[in-house]
Amino acid sequence: MGFHDTAGLYGAAAALRLALFTFFPALPDLLTSRVEVSTPVTSFKRLQEGLFLYSHNVSPYDGGVYHQAPLLLPLFSLLPNASMYPFFTYLVYIVVDIATADALYQIAESGEAAASKLFTSARKDRRWSGYVVAAIFLFNPFTIATCLGRPTNVFTTCAILHAVAKAISGHPLTSMLALSFASYLSMYPVLLLPPLLLLAYDRQNATNRVDSLVQFSLTAVLAVVACLSTLFTISYLLTGSWEFFASTYGIQLTLTDLTPNVGLWWYFFIEMFDSFRSFFLGVFWLHLSSYVGGLSIRVRSQPLAAITILLGIFSIFKPYPSIADISLSLAVVPLFRHVFPLMRYTFFAASTILYSAFLGPAFYYLWIYAGSGNANFFYAITLVWSLGQSLLVSDLTFAILRDEWEVERPEMAGKEIRQI
Amino acid sequence: MKLRLRQGCAGWSFSLPILGRWDAESWGARPWDGTKEGGTGVELWAWLQADTEDEADLKWLTLTNALSGLFCASLNFIDETRTTRPVMSFQPEGDHGSSLDNLHLLHGVLPHEIVCTENLTPFLKLLPCKGKAGISSLLDGHKLFDASWQSMAIDVRPVCPEGQECVLQIEQTIDMVLDIERSKRPRGYTIPRPPPGHDLKCNATKPYHSGDTCFPSDFAEGQDWSIDQIFGKFLKGTCPLTDPDVPPVCIHVPERRDIFTTANAVELKNPDGLSRCYQVPSDEQFSMILPRMSRDGDNAKTIEDETVEPETPLLYAERSFTGHGQERGGVQFILTNPSPDTSVEFVYMESLPWFMRIYLHTLKARVEGQSGANDGIIEEIYYRPALDRARGTQLELRVRIPPASTVFLTYDFEKSILRYTEYPPDANRGFDVAASIITILPSTSLDAPPSRRKISNLRTTSLLLSLPTPDFSMPYNVIIFTSTAIALAFGGLYNILVRRFVGANEGPETAAGLKGLLAQLVKRLSTKFKGAKGKTE
């Protein structure tokens, strides 16, 4: 196993992306301007504006346009100007996509999804190889559209999957480092800490393992805190003030920018009565974080399953979701190939997602450009989109739990069951 | 006006909304070089003496509220999102001594305001004769607001004569462009009708001119008018409180134009032969008559004898939106320098509302015309980006236009969507974007004509920005639908997570869910019914 197996796959994926970039030069900018791809906290155009202000010594955080992490600024200012030499930017995004696929490949090859330390599925032989899982990710139209639209949350995706891959391979500290990067860039990945911690704890190397879970967690949390403080300090030194906190993380907490996206938050908070705004912001965030504890405890024996379900939930309920998030959540679902036969609504969920993926842009056009529809058209389609995704997530959860139950009751395989 | 000294305010300028659009192509340069007019909507700028920015903000708040009450204008709506601190555009007027260091310049615009008769009354009340005498006796709401273009402005500046205490000087300006034909109509002329054929003014030089075809002649040709015809009344003498050396009425016409006045008025001709003034006795009514001058006969006059050619403006400026849809757009700003030999340097200032998110990295300048120099026409940029709901965008550019060329400045912006309570009742009308202010900087060359040695201003028209709108009728529906979707997702997952799995034929006998409940209910009812039946029998 090694790079030789996947070199062809990665080459093909890179070639496809390069071909799209080269033969359809208007496509990247078109996708960048789509609300489904770019959100206020990830948009490439806003990154360009931030870079422009940064390079002209105006603080990009003293304005309402740039809401992304400060470290992206020096990183991208190293690259040649994206409007004049776009090739280098394309190259960065292609490399990030392939690095993400490679992390996915390692996760799939480890077989962690079907056989963790505390649990081994009876169906563990039915699985897709890392090659297939990586290929599904790389040739997913959502992933390709994300790569062409160049939002900055591809870096978060890459960091999250690397954190998982490192946790499985028994490098807890590297894993925590990757998770800190993801949290630094997008904030919400910090909620993945509990299941990731359990995963890393289960998969420690035999040589220097820590037996106490409390001690292990304390060390890991300390590592994350130390890493995040270092990143924040560097950001402070870069921008000269702490105002980036309010501008990057504050906006996700307060939702001051109500640009439409595929999520549920924007229209809800447009229509919200002013006196209840803060209350519902609190409720929405509480709802988003409430899944973490429950899932980590209930699916304790399969931390990777908890992470997969959480990624699905985040792509529905986070404040500024985009198709980059669903491409991440769809990337980890094929790891659970062995429970697919236990899922009940696959066809329904898949067709709902496909249906809203095609109708969403059409309804957005009717509202914004044609004027023949109103905001409710696009809002209704985001509702359907979210319901379809949530159906997929809960169905996957059901399948994973039933698979777990059938290890205790092997005689029940294939029989009618109910829940009490 | 007592409040100003107490506030430590070092001069302010206030302009009521202008009406109409200045047609620079046919009317030429603006009156007073544009320095005494605002844009569409109320405009106020002030130099405030304050040690800190917060103190200046506080004084600005007091000033806007005081002026709002004084002039019956909604100036108190100039909040922090509409206030900017121009850096390059304005210069303090009057004597300030050494106190320039802690002067704060604040500028605010309300582009949606429209002028009204209630603004004229307080304006006239400030005059020493309150509109009862002098030229202000002609100011009548019906005529003033019927003008093709109209502007009202007030400037206050400190004046410190040598060895005396400083005083404040107030200057009130009203400019009007009147359509003579329209103004001469009688009061009762409410329904416009086409004029009869013999009243049409036709251009007889056209080859197709005949009794039944008419090409309209130049509006200024062959006009005759008098003050009482246009304003509907005579000028009522002069105000006794005015400076007697300053003639109250002046007119810009060539020397050969015939003008008749009421008796006792003294004519003072300007040596340049292009204007003359009249001294009016203080207690007599005054009017002047400009008769129609014959175009043929012994003493034929031409158009050059009737009117003075308007002065060519230094710049023509035009601003418009590009693009379509309610998601994003662009601004195109077209500037033309008509002068064949001198370049023009100016500061272009935009103060944009926060919900118009501009992308400065898309700012591009393109020059068309004589010189091919495309780079470096933007000499300096001052940019203060907007903060959501806290302040607007402020953009100032110093640009130099080469002679006889046109500059196109473009940039992109994105329209943000607001909370539904932030839209005005007529949300689909759009939002007004204030006029951009162009300050033409004085020429530094020594051989520049006097008109180029001072600052002049220019304002573009305001723009109408349409934002995407939510559906205003359904906040409850949206709250309910979204909450249902979340509850479905949460409830479904919660059910799966907390319940135990059992085989379909295992577990407690009562069927769960609605079906079980119904079955139980039916069972209970049927036993009750049976029991009741048994009793009656």
Boltz contact constraints between the chains, C-beta under 6 A:
constraints:
  - contact:
      token1: [A, 48]
      token2: [B, 361]
      max_distance: 6.0
  - contact:
      token1: [A, 49]
      token2: [B, 359]
      max_distance: 6.0
  - contact:
      token1: [A, 49]
      token2: [B, 361]
      max_distance: 6.0
  - contact:
      token1: [A, 52]
      token2: [B, 361]
      max_distance: 6.0
  - contact:
      token1: [A, 63]
      token2: [B, 385]
      max_distance: 6.0
  - contact:
      token1: [A, 64]
      token2: [B, 386]
      max_distance: 6.0
  - contact:
      token1: [A, 64]
      token2: [B, 387]
      max_distance: 6.0
  - contact:
      token1: [A, 64]
      token2: [B, 388]
      max_distance: 6.0
  - contact:
      token1: [A, 65]
      token2: [B, 357]
      max_distance: 6.0
  - contact:
      token1: [A, 256]
      token2: [B, 388]
      max_distance: 6.0
  - contact:
      token1: [A, 258]
      token2: [B, 417]
      max_distance: 6.0
  - contact:
      token1: [A, 264]
      token2: [B, 482]
      max_distance: 6.0
  - contact:
      token1: [A, 267]
      token2: [B, 478]
      max_distance: 6.0
  - contact:
      token1: [A, 268]
      token2: [B, 482]
      max_distance: 6.0
  - contact:
      token1: [A, 270]
      token2: [B, 419]
      max_distance: 6.0
  - contact:
      token1: [A, 270]
      token2: [B, 420]
      max_distance: 6.0
  - contact:
      token1: [A, 270]
      token2: [B, 470]
      max_distance: 6.0
  - contact:
      token1: [A, 271]
      token2: [B, 420]
      max_distance: 6.0
  - contact:
      token1: [A, 271]
      token2: [B, 475]
      max_distance: 6.0
  - contact:
      token1: [A, 271]
      token2: [B, 478]
      max_distance: 6.0
  - contact:
      token1: [A, 274]
      token2: [B, 421]
      max_distance: 6.0
  - contact:
      token1: [A, 298]
      token2: [B, 497]
      max_distance: 6.0
  - contact:
      token1: [A, 368]
      token2: [B, 325]
      max_distance: 6.0
  - contact:
      token1: [A, 368]
      token2: [B, 326]
      max_distance: 6.0
  - contact:
      token1: [A, 368]
      token2: [B, 327]
      max_distance: 6.0
  - contact:
      token1: [A, 368]
      token2: [B, 468]
      max_distance: 6.0
  - contact:
      token1: [A, 369]
      token2: [B, 325]
      max_distance: 6.0
  - contact:
      token1: [A, 374]
      token2: [B, 471]
      max_distance: 6.0
  - contact:
      token1: [A, 375]
      token2: [B, 470]
      max_distance: 6.0
  - contact:
      token1: [A, 375]
      token2: [B, 471]
      max_distance: 6.0
  - contact:
      token1: [A, 376]
      token2: [B, 471]
      max_distance: 6.0
  - contact:
      token1: [A, 383]
      token2: [B, 485]
      max_distance: 6.0
  - contact:
      token1: [A, 386]
      token2: [B, 485]
      max_distance: 6.0
  - contact:
      token1: [A, 387]
      token2: [B, 485]
      max_distance: 6.0
  - contact:
      token1: [A, 390]
      token2: [B, 489]
      max_distance: 6.0
  - contact:
      token1: [A, 394]
      token2: [B, 492]
      max_distance: 6.0
  - contact:
      token1: [A, 394]
      token2: [B, 493]
      max_distance: 6.0
  - contact:
      token1: [A, 394]
      token2: [B, 496]
      max_distance: 6.0
  - contact:
      token1: [A, 397]
      token2: [B, 496]
      max_distance: 6.0
  - contact:
      token1: [A, 398]
      token2: [B, 496]
      max_distance: 6.0
  - contact:
      token1: [A, 405]
      token2: [B, 501]
      max_distance: 6.0
  - contact:
      token1: [A, 412]
      token2: [B, 503]
      max_distance: 6.0
  - contact:
      token1: [A, 415]
      token2: [B, 503]
      max_distance: 6.0
  - contact:
      token1: [A, 416]
      token2: [B, 504]
      max_distance: 6.0
  - contact:
      token1: [A, 417]
      token2: [B, 501]
      max_distance: 6.0
  - contact:
      token1: [A, 417]
      token2: [B, 503]
      max_distance: 6.0
  - contact:
      token1: [A, 417]
      token2: [B, 504]
      max_distance: 6.0
  - contact:
      token1: [A, 418]
      token2: [B, 504]
      max_distance: 6.0
  - contact:
      token1: [A, 419]
      token2: [B, 499]
      max_distance: 6.0
  - contact:
      token1: [A, 419]
      token2: [B, 501]
      max_distance: 6.0
  - contact:
      token1: [A, 420]
      token2: [B, 499]
      max_distance: 6.0
  - contact:
      token1: [A, 420]
      token2: [B, 500]
      max_distance: 6.0
  - contact:
      token1: [A, 420]
      token2: [B, 502]
      max_distance: 6.0
  - contact:
      token1: [A, 420]
      token2: [B, 507]
      max_distance: 6.0
